[in-house]
Amino acid sequence: MEYRIALAITAEGSRRKLFDVLRTTEGHKAFWTTDCELTDVDGRFSFLQSPVDLEVTVSLVEEELVSMTVTAGFPGWSGSTWQWRLSPVPGDDNVTIVQFRHFGFESGHEEDAVGFTAQTWAMILDRLARYIKSGQPDPFFTNEST
């Protein structure tokens, strides 16, 4: 069985603003992880809690889609893709619908692992919306031990 994660939020910012945050190192450091490097072609995400980095290829559709496909990283994630699709809210250019999807997990990846991943993505998506609204970075993962 192929598992898919699908989430959505509204964010108080333009599609341009969301697109710029989702395609840049600085953007991801503000809401997801403080240890990352991202270009328009590829990226690396590192987490203190994990012994491996996530390495991805990046695909962009201007102001509409940021898509990342895993080339190396977490068990069960190789070849999986996550996407941030940006849609306008009719009549309000300063609010954007962010549809998040993660799919293509490796065969045998357990349903409970996908469930935990979905919960984490939901919290990261919330951090994204808060960052867009406030401009205050609050990454979900930091590279500092506690």
N, CA, C and O atoms as a GROMACS GRO file, in nm:
protein
  584
    1MET      N    1   0.084  -0.118   0.000
    1MET     CA    2   0.000   0.000   0.000
    1MET      C    3   0.089   0.124   0.000
    1MET      O    4   0.185   0.132   0.077
    2GLU      N    5   0.057   0.220  -0.086
    2GLU     CA    6   0.132   0.344  -0.090
    2GLU      C    7   0.065   0.446   0.002
    2GLU      O    8  -0.055   0.473  -0.009
    3TYR      N    9   0.144   0.501   0.092
    3TYR     CA   10   0.092   0.602   0.184
    3TYR      C   11   0.125   0.741   0.133
    3TYR      O   12   0.231   0.765   0.075
    4ARG      N   13   0.030   0.831   0.155
    4ARG     CA   14   0.045   0.971   0.115
    4ARG      C   15   0.006   1.060   0.232
    4ARG      O   16  -0.085   1.028   0.308
    5ILE      N   17   0.076   1.170   0.243
    5ILE     CA   18   0.040   1.272   0.342
    5ILE      C   19  -0.013   1.391   0.265
    5ILE      O   20   0.048   1.433   0.166
    6ALA      N   21  -0.126   1.444   0.307
    6ALA     CA   22  -0.183   1.564   0.245
    6ALA      C   23  -0.231   1.656   0.357
    6ALA      O   24  -0.312   1.616   0.441
    7LEU      N   25  -0.181   1.779   0.357
    7LEU     CA   26  -0.216   1.880   0.456
    7LEU      C   27  -0.240   2.013   0.386
    7LEU      O   28  -0.193   2.032   0.273
    8ALA      N   29  -0.311   2.104   0.450
    8ALA     CA   30  -0.332   2.237   0.392
    8ALA      C   31  -0.352   2.339   0.502
    8ALA      O   32  -0.408   2.310   0.608
    9ILE      N   33  -0.306   2.460   0.475
    9ILE     CA   34  -0.327   2.575   0.563
    9ILE      C   35  -0.347   2.699   0.477
    9ILE      O   36  -0.321   2.697   0.357
   10THR      N   37  -0.394   2.805   0.539
   10THR     CA   38  -0.387   2.936   0.476
   10THR      C   39  -0.279   3.014   0.548
   10THR      O   40  -0.263   3.003   0.670
   11ALA      N   41  -0.205   3.092   0.472
   11ALA     CA   42  -0.097   3.173   0.528
   11ALA      C   43  -0.120   3.319   0.489
   11ALA      O   44  -0.157   3.349   0.376
   12GLU      N   45  -0.099   3.407   0.584
   12GLU     CA   46  -0.122   3.550   0.562
   12GLU      C   47  -0.002   3.613   0.492
   12GLU      O   48   0.074   3.688   0.552
   13GLY      N   49   0.012   3.580   0.363
   13GLY     CA   50   0.119   3.634   0.280
   13GLY      C   51   0.090   3.602   0.135
   13GLY      O   52   0.012   3.512   0.105
   14SER      N   53   0.154   3.676   0.047
   14SER     CA   54   0.134   3.655  -0.096
   14SER      C   55   0.200   3.525  -0.141
   14SER      O   56   0.287   3.471  -0.073
   15ARG      N   57   0.159   3.476  -0.257
   15ARG     CA   58   0.223   3.358  -0.314
   15ARG      C   59   0.371   3.386  -0.339
   15ARG      O   60   0.454   3.297  -0.320
   16ARG      N   61   0.404   3.506  -0.382
   16ARG     CA   62   0.544   3.543  -0.406
   16ARG      C   63   0.626   3.527  -0.277
   16ARG      O   64   0.734   3.469  -0.278
   17LYS      N   65   0.572   3.578  -0.166
   17LYS     CA   66   0.642   3.570  -0.038
   17LYS      C   67   0.661   3.424   0.003
   17LYS      O   68   0.771   3.385   0.043
   18LEU      N   69   0.555   3.343  -0.006
   18LEU     CA   70   0.565   3.202   0.030
   18LEU      C   71   0.664   3.130  -0.060
   18LEU      O   72   0.747   3.052  -0.011
   19PHE      N   73   0.658   3.155  -0.188
   19PHE     CA   74   0.748   3.090  -0.284
   19PHE      C   75   0.893   3.122  -0.249
   19PHE      O   76   0.978   3.033  -0.249
   20ASP      N   77   0.921   3.249  -0.221
   20ASP     CA   78   1.058   3.288  -0.187
   20ASP      C   79   1.107   3.223  -0.059
   20ASP      O   80   1.224   3.185  -0.050
   21VAL      N   81   1.022   3.208   0.040
   21VAL     CA   82   1.060   3.141   0.164
   21VAL      C   83   1.086   2.992   0.138
   21VAL      O   84   1.185   2.938   0.186
   22LEU      N   85   0.999   2.927   0.063
   22LEU     CA   86   1.008   2.783   0.043
   22LEU      C   87   1.122   2.740  -0.050
   22LEU      O   88   1.159   2.623  -0.051
   23ARG      N   89   1.177   2.833  -0.127
   23ARG     CA   90   1.285   2.796  -0.219
   23ARG      C   91   1.422   2.842  -0.173
   23ARG      O   92   1.520   2.827  -0.247
   24THR      N   93   1.433   2.897  -0.050
   24THR     CA   94   1.561   2.950  -0.005
   24THR      C   95   1.610   2.887   0.125
   24THR      O   96   1.531   2.839   0.207
   25THR      N   97   1.740   2.888   0.141
   25THR     CA   98   1.802   2.842   0.265
   25THR      C   99   1.751   2.923   0.382
   25THR      O  100   1.711   2.867   0.484
   26GLU      N  101   1.753   3.056   0.369
   26GLU     CA  102   1.710   3.143   0.478
   26GLU      C  103   1.566   3.116   0.518
   26GLU      O  104   1.532   3.117   0.636
   27GLY      N  105   1.481   3.091   0.420
   27GLY     CA  106   1.341   3.061   0.448
   27GLY      C  107   1.325   2.934   0.530
   27GLY      O  108   1.255   2.934   0.631
   28HIS      N  109   1.390   2.827   0.486
   28HIS     CA  110   1.378   2.700   0.559
   28HIS      C  111   1.440   2.707   0.698
   28HIS      O  112   1.391   2.642   0.790
   29LYS      N  113   1.546   2.784   0.712
   29LYS     CA  114   1.606   2.801   0.846
   29LYS      C  115   1.510   2.871   0.941
   29LYS      O  116   1.521   2.855   1.062
   30ALA      N  117   1.418   2.949   0.888
   30ALA     CA  118   1.326   3.026   0.971
   30ALA      C  119   1.210   2.944   1.026
   30ALA      O  120   1.154   2.979   1.129
   31PHE      N  121   1.173   2.834   0.956
   31PHE     CA  122   1.057   2.759   1.004
   31PHE      C  123   1.081   2.609   1.020
   31PHE      O  124   1.004   2.542   1.089
   32TRP      N  125   1.187   2.554   0.956
   32TRP     CA  126   1.203   2.410   0.958
   32TRP      C  127   1.328   2.366   1.033
   32TRP      O  128   1.318   2.316   1.146
   33THR      N  129   1.446   2.383   0.973
   33THR     CA  130   1.570   2.340   1.039
   33THR      C  131   1.680   2.443   1.019
   33THR      O  132   1.694   2.499   0.910
   34THR      N  133   1.756   2.468   1.123
   34THR     CA  134   1.861   2.570   1.116
   34THR      C  135   1.984   2.523   1.039
   34THR      O  136   2.071   2.603   1.007
   35ASP      N  137   1.992   2.394   1.010
   35ASP     CA  138   2.107   2.340   0.938
   35ASP      C  139   2.061   2.289   0.802
   35ASP      O  140   2.024   2.173   0.787
   36CYS      N  141   2.065   2.377   0.703
   36CYS     CA  142   2.025   2.337   0.569
   36CYS      C  143   2.094   2.426   0.466
   36CYS      O  144   2.140   2.536   0.496
   37GLU      N  145   2.099   2.375   0.345
   37GLU     CA  146   2.148   2.450   0.229
   37GLU      C  147   2.056   2.416   0.114
   37GLU      O  148   2.025   2.300   0.089
   38LEU      N  149   2.010   2.519   0.043
   38LEU     CA  150   1.911   2.497  -0.062
   38LEU      C  151   1.941   2.586  -0.181
   38LEU      O  152   1.968   2.706  -0.166
   39THR      N  153   1.935   2.528  -0.299
   39THR     CA  154   1.943   2.604  -0.424
   39THR      C  155   1.818   2.573  -0.504
   39THR      O  156   1.731   2.498  -0.458
   40ASP      N  157   1.808   2.630  -0.622
   40ASP     CA  158   1.694   2.601  -0.708
   40ASP      C  159   1.705   2.463  -0.773
   40ASP      O  160   1.616   2.422  -0.847
   41VAL      N  161   1.815   2.391  -0.746
   41VAL     CA  162   1.839   2.261  -0.808
   41VAL      C  163   1.845   2.148  -0.707
   41VAL      O  164   1.796   2.038  -0.733
   42ASP      N  165   1.905   2.174  -0.589
   42ASP     CA  166   1.919   2.068  -0.491
   42ASP      C  167   1.926   2.126  -0.350
   42ASP      O  168   1.930   2.247  -0.331
   43GLY      N  169   1.927   2.036  -0.252
   43GLY     CA  170   1.931   2.082  -0.115
   43GLY      C  171   1.977   1.973  -0.019
   43GLY      O  172   1.982   1.855  -0.052
   44ARG      N  173   2.011   2.019   0.102
   44ARG     CA  174   2.052   1.932   0.211
   44ARG      C  175   1.988   1.984   0.338
   44ARG      O  176   1.993   2.104   0.368
   45PHE      N  177   1.927   1.893   0.413
   45PHE     CA  178   1.865   1.927   0.541
   45PHE      C  179   1.926   1.836   0.648
   45PHE      O  180   1.928   1.714   0.632
   46SER      N  181   1.975   1.897   0.756
   46SER     CA  182   2.040   1.821   0.862
   46SER      C  183   1.966   1.844   0.993
   46SER      O  184   1.910   1.951   1.017
   47PHE      N  185   1.967   1.740   1.077
   47PHE     CA  186   1.894   1.744   1.203
   47PHE      C  187   1.981   1.683   1.312
   47PHE      O  188   2.035   1.574   1.295
   48LEU      N  189   1.995   1.753   1.422
   48LEU     CA  190   2.076   1.706   1.533
   48LEU      C  191   2.033   1.568   1.578
   48LEU      O  192   2.117   1.486   1.617
   49GLN      N  193   1.904   1.540   1.573
   49GLN     CA  194   1.849   1.414   1.620
   49GLN      C  195   1.870   1.298   1.522
   49GLN      O  196   1.840   1.184   1.556
   50SER      N  197   1.922   1.325   1.402
   50SER     CA  198   1.934   1.222   1.300
   50SER      C  199   2.080   1.200   1.260
   50SER      O  200   2.155   1.296   1.246
   51PRO      N  201   2.119   1.074   1.241
   51PRO     CA  202   2.257   1.047   1.199
   51PRO      C  203   2.282   1.071   1.049
   51PRO      O  204   2.396   1.066   1.004
   52VAL      N  205   2.175   1.096   0.973
   52VAL     CA  206   2.190   1.118   0.829
   52VAL      C  207   2.122   1.248   0.789
   52VAL      O  208   2.027   1.293   0.854
   53ASP      N  209   2.172   1.308   0.683
   53ASP     CA  210   2.110   1.427   0.624
   53ASP      C  211   2.009   1.384   0.518
   53ASP      O  212   2.021   1.277   0.459
   54LEU      N  213   1.910   1.469   0.496
   54LEU     CA  214   1.821   1.451   0.382
   54LEU      C  215   1.884   1.526   0.265
   54LEU      O  216   1.916   1.644   0.277
   55GLU      N  217   1.900   1.460   0.154
   55GLU     CA  218   1.949   1.524   0.032
   55GLU      C  219   1.838   1.515  -0.071
   55GLU      O  220   1.774   1.411  -0.087
   56VAL      N  221   1.814   1.628  -0.141
   56VAL     CA  222   1.700   1.635  -0.232
   56VAL      C  223   1.738   1.702  -0.364
   56VAL      O  224   1.833   1.779  -0.371
   57THR      N  225   1.660   1.671  -0.466
   57THR     CA  226   1.660   1.751  -0.587
   57THR      C  227   1.538   1.841  -0.579
   57THR      O  228   1.436   1.804  -0.520
   58VAL      N  229   1.549   1.960  -0.637
   58VAL     CA  230   1.444   2.061  -0.626
   58VAL      C  231   1.387   2.090  -0.764
   58VAL      O  232   1.460   2.098  -0.862
   59SER      N  233   1.256   2.105  -0.769
   59SER     CA  234   1.186   2.145  -0.891
   59SER      C  235   1.093   2.260  -0.854
   59SER      O  236   1.022   2.254  -0.753
   60LEU      N  237   1.093   2.365  -0.937
   60LEU     CA  238   1.015   2.485  -0.907
   60LEU      C  239   0.921   2.522  -1.021
   60LEU      O  240   0.956   2.507  -1.138
   61VAL      N  241   0.803   2.569  -0.986
   61VAL     CA  242   0.713   2.636  -1.079
   61VAL      C  243   0.684   2.771  -1.014
   61VAL      O  244   0.621   2.778  -0.908
   62GLU      N  245   0.728   2.875  -1.076
   62GLU     CA  246   0.724   3.011  -1.020
   62GLU      C  247   0.592   3.044  -0.952
   62GLU      O  248   0.486   3.040  -1.015
   63GLU      N  249   0.599   3.076  -0.824
   63GLU     CA  250   0.486   3.117  -0.740
   63GLU      C  251   0.374   3.014  -0.730
   63GLU      O  252   0.265   3.046  -0.684
   64GLU      N  253   0.400   2.889  -0.773
   64GLU     CA  254   0.296   2.786  -0.768
   64GLU      C  255   0.338   2.660  -0.693
   64GLU      O  256   0.257   2.601  -0.621
   65LEU      N  257   0.465   2.617  -0.710
   65LEU     CA  258   0.504   2.487  -0.658
   65LEU      C  259   0.652   2.482  -0.624
   65LEU      O  260   0.737   2.526  -0.702
   66VAL      N  261   0.682   2.428  -0.508
   66VAL     CA  262   0.818   2.391  -0.470
   66VAL      C  263   0.812   2.242  -0.439
   66VAL      O  264   0.740   2.199  -0.349
   67SER      N  265   0.888   2.164  -0.514
   67SER     CA  266   0.885   2.019  -0.503
   67SER      C  267   1.026   1.968  -0.473
   67SER      O  268   1.123   2.012  -0.536
   68MET      N  269   1.038   1.875  -0.378
   68MET     CA  270   1.167   1.819  -0.341
   68MET      C  271   1.157   1.667  -0.339
   68MET      O  272   1.068   1.610  -0.275
   69THR      N  273   1.250   1.602  -0.409
   69THR     CA  274   1.255   1.456  -0.415
   69THR      C  275   1.382   1.408  -0.346
   69THR      O  276   1.492   1.455  -0.376
   70VAL      N  277   1.366   1.314  -0.255
   70VAL     CA  278   1.476   1.264  -0.173
   70VAL      C  279   1.568   1.174  -0.256
   70VAL      O  280   1.524   1.077  -0.317
   71THR      N  281   1.697   1.209  -0.256
   71THR     CA  282   1.798   1.125  -0.322
   71THR      C  283   1.877   1.044  -0.220
   71THR      O  284   1.935   0.941  -0.255
   72ALA      N  285   1.880   1.088  -0.094
   72ALA     CA  286   1.946   1.015   0.014
   72ALA      C  287   1.892   1.066   0.146
   72ALA      O  288   1.852   1.182   0.158
   73GLY      N  289   1.892   0.978   0.246
   73GLY     CA  290   1.848   1.025   0.377
   73GLY      C  291   1.781   0.920   0.461
   73GLY      O  292   1.831   0.808   0.475
   74PHE      N  293   1.670   0.956   0.517
   74PHE     CA  294   1.601   0.872   0.615
   74PHE      C  295   1.557   0.738   0.555
   74PHE      O  296   1.521   0.731   0.438
   75PRO      N  297   1.560   0.633   0.637
   75PRO     CA  298   1.509   0.504   0.590
   75PRO      C  299   1.362   0.516   0.546
   75PRO      O  300   1.279   0.575   0.615
   76GLY      N  301   1.333   0.460   0.430
   76GLY     CA  302   1.197   0.462   0.378
   76GLY      C  303   1.163   0.584   0.296
   76GLY      O  304   1.056   0.589   0.235
   77TRP      N  305   1.252   0.684   0.294
   77TRP     CA  306   1.222   0.809   0.224
   77TRP      C  307   1.285   0.819   0.085
   77TRP      O  308   1.245   0.906   0.008
   78SER      N  309   1.380   0.735   0.051
   78SER     CA  310   1.448   0.748  -0.079
   78SER      C  311   1.346   0.744  -0.192
   78SER      O  312   1.262   0.655  -0.199
   79GLY      N  313   1.355   0.841  -0.279
   79GLY     CA  314   1.263   0.851  -0.392
   79GLY      C  315   1.131   0.919  -0.359
   79GLY      O  316   1.052   0.947  -0.450
   80SER      N  317   1.105   0.945  -0.231
   80SER     CA  318   0.979   1.013  -0.196
   80SER      C  319   0.989   1.161  -0.231
   80SER      O  320   1.098   1.217  -0.244
   81THR      N  321   0.875   1.223  -0.247
   81THR     CA  322   0.867   1.364  -0.285
   81THR      C  323   0.775   1.437  -0.190
   81THR      O  324   0.668   1.386  -0.154
   82TRP      N  325   0.816   1.558  -0.150
   82TRP     CA  326   0.721   1.645  -0.082
   82TRP      C  327   0.706   1.771  -0.165
   82TRP      O  328   0.801   1.816  -0.230
   83GLN      N  329   0.586   1.826  -0.162
   83GLN     CA  330   0.552   1.943  -0.244
   83GLN      C  331   0.477   2.045  -0.162
   83GLN      O  332   0.394   2.013  -0.077
   84TRP      N  333   0.508   2.169  -0.191
   84TRP     CA  334   0.435   2.283  -0.136
   84TRP      C  335   0.366   2.350  -0.255
   84TRP      O  336   0.432   2.419  -0.333
   85ARG      N  337   0.236   2.332  -0.270
   85ARG     CA  338   0.160   2.394  -0.380
   85ARG      C  339   0.091   2.519  -0.327
   85ARG      O  340   0.024   2.515  -0.224
   86LEU      N  341   0.110   2.630  -0.398
   86LEU     CA  342   0.058   2.760  -0.355
   86LEU      C  343  -0.058   2.802  -0.444
   86LEU      O  344  -0.045   2.806  -0.566
   87SER      N  345  -0.171   2.834  -0.382
   87SER     CA  346  -0.290   2.875  -0.457
   87SER      C  347  -0.343   3.005  -0.400
   87SER      O  348  -0.336   3.029  -0.280
   88PRO      N  349  -0.396   3.089  -0.488
   88PRO     CA  350  -0.452   3.216  -0.438
   88PRO      C  351  -0.584   3.195  -0.367
   88PRO      O  352  -0.657   3.099  -0.393
   89VAL      N  353  -0.614   3.285  -0.276
   89VAL     CA  354  -0.746   3.292  -0.217
   89VAL      C  355  -0.822   3.396  -0.299
   89VAL      O  356  -0.781   3.512  -0.304
   90PRO      N  357  -0.931   3.358  -0.364
   90PRO     CA  358  -1.003   3.452  -0.449
   90PRO      C  359  -1.036   3.582  -0.375
   90PRO      O  360  -1.094   3.581  -0.267
   91GLY      N  361  -0.997   3.693  -0.436
   91GLY     CA  362  -1.027   3.825  -0.380
   91GLY      C  363  -0.930   3.875  -0.275
   91GLY      O  364  -0.948   3.984  -0.222
   92ASP      N  365  -0.824   3.797  -0.244
   92ASP     CA  366  -0.728   3.842  -0.143
   92ASP      C  367  -0.588   3.798  -0.181
   92ASP      O  368  -0.549   3.683  -0.158
   93ASP      N  369  -0.511   3.890  -0.241
   93ASP     CA  370  -0.375   3.858  -0.285
   93ASP      C  371  -0.277   3.842  -0.170
   93ASP      O  372  -0.163   3.800  -0.192
   94ASN      N  373  -0.319   3.875  -0.049
   94ASN     CA  374  -0.229   3.867   0.066
   94ASN      C  375  -0.255   3.745   0.153
   94ASN      O  376  -0.206   3.737   0.266
   95VAL      N  377  -0.331   3.650   0.102
   95VAL     CA  378  -0.352   3.523   0.172
   95VAL      C  379  -0.332   3.412   0.068
   95VAL      O  380  -0.380   3.421  -0.044
   96THR      N  381  -0.260   3.310   0.109
   96THR     CA  382  -0.226   3.199   0.018
   96THR      C  383  -0.266   3.067   0.081
   96THR      O  384  -0.246   3.044   0.200
   97ILE      N  385  -0.322   2.980  -0.001
   97ILE     CA  386  -0.348   2.843   0.041
   97ILE      C  387  -0.222   2.763   0.014
   97ILE      O  388  -0.172   2.762  -0.099
   98VAL      N  389  -0.171   2.697   0.116
   98VAL     CA  390  -0.054   2.611   0.102
   98VAL      C  391  -0.101   2.467   0.115
   98VAL      O  392  -0.145   2.424   0.222
   99GLN      N  393  -0.093   2.393   0.005
   99GLN     CA  394  -0.126   2.251   0.007
   99GLN      C  395   0.005   2.174   0.011
   99GLN      O  396   0.089   2.188  -0.078
  100PHE      N  397   0.022   2.094   0.113
  100PHE     CA  398   0.144   2.016   0.131
  100PHE      C  399   0.114   1.869   0.106
  100PHE      O  400   0.015   1.816   0.156
  101ARG      N  401   0.200   1.805   0.030
  101ARG     CA  402   0.187   1.661   0.004
  101ARG      C  403   0.324   1.596   0.019
  101ARG      O  404   0.426   1.653  -0.019
  102HIS      N  405   0.325   1.475   0.074
  102HIS     CA  406   0.446   1.393   0.078
  102HIS      C  407   0.404   1.252   0.038
  102HIS      O  408   0.314   1.193   0.099
  103PHE      N  409   0.468   1.199  -0.066
  103PHE     CA  410   0.427   1.071  -0.123
  103PHE      C  411   0.547   0.998  -0.182
  103PHE      O  412   0.655   1.055  -0.196
  104GLY      N  413   0.526   0.873  -0.217
  104GLY     CA  414   0.630   0.793  -0.282
  104GLY      C  415   0.728   0.730  -0.184
  104GLY      O  416   0.843   0.705  -0.219
  105PHE      N  417   0.682   0.704  -0.063
  105PHE     CA  418   0.769   0.637   0.034
  105PHE      C  419   0.808   0.499  -0.020
  105PHE      O  420   0.736   0.441  -0.101
  106GLU      N  421   0.922   0.449   0.024
  106GLU     CA  422   0.968   0.318  -0.020
  106GLU      C  423   0.870   0.209   0.021
  106GLU      O  424   0.802   0.219   0.122
  107SER      N  425   0.865   0.105  -0.060
  107SER     CA  426   0.782  -0.011  -0.030
  107SER      C  427   0.822  -0.066   0.106
  107SER      O  428   0.940  -0.078   0.137
  108GLY      N  429   0.723  -0.100   0.187
  108GLY     CA  430   0.750  -0.154   0.319
  108GLY      C  431   0.761  -0.050   0.429
  108GLY      O  432   0.772  -0.084   0.546
  109HIS      N  433   0.757   0.079   0.391
  109HIS     CA  434   0.758   0.185   0.493
  109HIS      C  435   0.629   0.173   0.573
  109HIS      O  436   0.520   0.175   0.516
  110GLU      N  437   0.640   0.162   0.702
  110GLU     CA  438   0.526   0.131   0.789
  110GLU      C  439   0.428   0.247   0.804
  110GLU      O  440   0.467   0.364   0.802
  111GLU      N  441   0.301   0.213   0.818
  111GLU     CA  442   0.196   0.313   0.832
  111GLU      C  443   0.217   0.401   0.955
  111GLU      O  444   0.193   0.522   0.948
  112ASP      N  445   0.262   0.344   1.066
  112ASP     CA  446   0.282   0.427   1.185
  112ASP      C  447   0.396   0.527   1.163
  112ASP      O  448   0.389   0.639   1.214
  113ALA      N  449   0.499   0.490   1.088
  113ALA     CA  450   0.607   0.584   1.057
  113ALA      C  451   0.555   0.700   0.973
  113ALA      O  452   0.594   0.815   0.995
  114VAL      N  453   0.466   0.670   0.879
  114VAL     CA  454   0.406   0.776   0.797
  114VAL      C  455   0.318   0.865   0.885
  114VAL      O  456   0.313   0.987   0.865
  115GLY      N  457   0.248   0.806   0.980
  115GLY     CA  458   0.165   0.883   1.072
  115GLY      C  459   0.247   0.980   1.156
  115GLY      O  460   0.209   1.096   1.171
  116PHE      N  461   0.359   0.933   1.209
  116PHE     CA  462   0.447   1.023   1.285
  116PHE      C  463   0.505   1.133   1.196
  116PHE      O  464   0.518   1.248   1.238
  117THR      N  465   0.539   1.096   1.072
  117THR     CA  466   0.589   1.195   0.976
  117THR      C  467   0.483   1.300   0.948
  117THR      O  468   0.513   1.420   0.942
  118ALA      N  469   0.358   1.257   0.930
  118ALA     CA  470   0.248   1.351   0.904
  118ALA      C  471   0.231   1.448   1.019
  118ALA      O  472   0.210   1.567   0.998
  119GLN      N  473   0.239   1.398   1.141
  119GLN     CA  474   0.225   1.485   1.258
  119GLN      C  475   0.336   1.590   1.260
  119GLN      O  476   0.311   1.707   1.289
  120THR      N  477   0.458   1.548   1.232
  120THR     CA  478   0.571   1.642   1.230
  120THR      C  479   0.553   1.745   1.119
  120THR      O  480   0.573   1.864   1.142
  121TRP      N  481   0.516   1.700   0.999
  121TRP     CA  482   0.493   1.795   0.889
  121TRP      C  483   0.384   1.896   0.926
  121TRP      O  484   0.395   2.014   0.891
  122ALA      N  485   0.279   1.852   0.993
  122ALA     CA  486   0.172   1.944   1.032
  122ALA      C  487   0.225   2.054   1.124
  122ALA      O  488   0.189   2.170   1.110
  123MET      N  489   0.311   2.017   1.218
  123MET     CA  490   0.369   2.117   1.309
  123MET      C  491   0.464   2.210   1.235
  123MET      O  492   0.471   2.329   1.265
  124ILE      N  493   0.538   2.157   1.137
  124ILE     CA  494   0.628   2.239   1.056
  124ILE      C  495   0.546   2.336   0.970
  124ILE      O  496   0.583   2.452   0.956
  125LEU      N  497   0.438   2.289   0.915
  125LEU     CA  498   0.350   2.374   0.834
  125LEU      C  499   0.294   2.489   0.917
  125LEU      O  500   0.283   2.602   0.869
  126ASP      N  501   0.258   2.460   1.041
  126ASP     CA  502   0.212   2.564   1.132
  126ASP      C  503   0.322   2.668   1.156
  126ASP      O  504   0.295   2.788   1.159
  127ARG      N  505   0.446   2.622   1.173
  127ARG     CA  506   0.559   2.716   1.191
  127ARG      C  507   0.576   2.804   1.067
  127ARG      O  508   0.605   2.923   1.079
  128LEU      N  509   0.558   2.746   0.950
  128LEU     CA  510   0.567   2.824   0.826
  128LEU      C  511   0.464   2.936   0.827
  128LEU      O  512   0.498   3.051   0.801
  129ALA      N  513   0.339   2.903   0.857
  129ALA     CA  514   0.232   3.004   0.857
  129ALA      C  515   0.260   3.115   0.959
  129ALA      O  516   0.239   3.233   0.932
  130ARG      N  517   0.308   3.075   1.076
  130ARG     CA  518   0.340   3.176   1.179
  130ARG      C  519   0.455   3.264   1.136
  130ARG      O  520   0.452   3.385   1.161
  131TYR      N  521   0.557   3.206   1.073
  131TYR     CA  522   0.670   3.286   1.024
  131TYR      C  523   0.626   3.384   0.916
  131TYR      O  524   0.668   3.499   0.917
  132ILE      N  525   0.543   3.339   0.825
  132ILE     CA  526   0.494   3.427   0.718
  132ILE      C  527   0.418   3.545   0.778
  132ILE      O  528   0.434   3.658   0.733
  133LYS      N  529   0.338   3.518   0.878
  133LYS     CA  530   0.257   3.624   0.939
  133LYS      C  531   0.342   3.720   1.023
  133LYS      O  532   0.325   3.842   1.013
  134SER      N  533   0.432   3.666   1.105
  134SER     CA  534   0.504   3.749   1.202
  134SER      C  535   0.641   3.797   1.155
  134SER      O  536   0.688   3.902   1.199
  135GLY      N  537   0.703   3.722   1.067
  135GLY     CA  538   0.839   3.754   1.026
  135GLY      C  539   0.944   3.711   1.129
  135GLY      O  540   1.063   3.736   1.111
  136GLN      N  541   0.898   3.646   1.236
  136GLN     CA  542   0.989   3.601   1.343
  136GLN      C  543   1.026   3.454   1.322
  136GLN      O  544   0.939   3.368   1.327
  137PRO      N  545   1.155   3.425   1.299
  137PRO     CA  546   1.196   3.285   1.283
  137PRO      C  547   1.166   3.203   1.409
  137PRO      O  548   1.182   3.252   1.521
  138ASP      N  549   1.122   3.080   1.389
  138ASP     CA  550   1.095   2.987   1.496
  138ASP      C  551   1.107   2.846   1.439
  138ASP      O  552   1.006   2.776   1.426
  139PRO      N  553   1.230   2.803   1.406
  139PRO     CA  554   1.247   2.673   1.340
  139PRO      C  555   1.204   2.557   1.429
  139PRO      O  556   1.224   2.559   1.551
  140PHE      N  557   1.146   2.456   1.366
  140PHE     CA  558   1.103   2.336   1.437
  140PHE      C  559   1.223   2.259   1.492
  140PHE      O  560   1.220   2.211   1.605
  141PHE      N  561   1.329   2.248   1.409
  141PHE     CA  562   1.453   2.182   1.451
  141PHE      C  563   1.564   2.285   1.457
  141PHE      O  564   1.581   2.365   1.365
  142THR      N  565   1.639   2.284   1.565
  142THR     CA  566   1.760   2.367   1.573
  142THR      C  567   1.879   2.274   1.584
  142THR      O  568   1.865   2.157   1.619
  143ASN      N  569   1.994   2.325   1.553
  143ASN     CA  570   2.115   2.244   1.558
  143ASN      C  571   2.185   2.258   1.691
  143ASN      O  572   2.307   2.244   1.700
  144GLU      N  573   2.108   2.288   1.795
  144GLU     CA  574   2.164   2.306   1.928
  144GLU      C  575   2.116   2.194   2.019
  144GLU      O  576   1.997   2.160   2.019
  145SER      N  577   2.207   2.136   2.094
  145SER     CA  578   2.164   2.034   2.190
  145SER      C  579   2.105   2.102   2.313
  145SER      O  580   2.146   2.212   2.351
  146THR      N  581   2.009   2.036   2.376
  146THR     CA  582   1.945   2.094   2.495
  146THR      C  583   1.983   2.022   2.620
  146THR      O  584   1.938   2.058   2.728
   0.00000   0.00000   0.00000
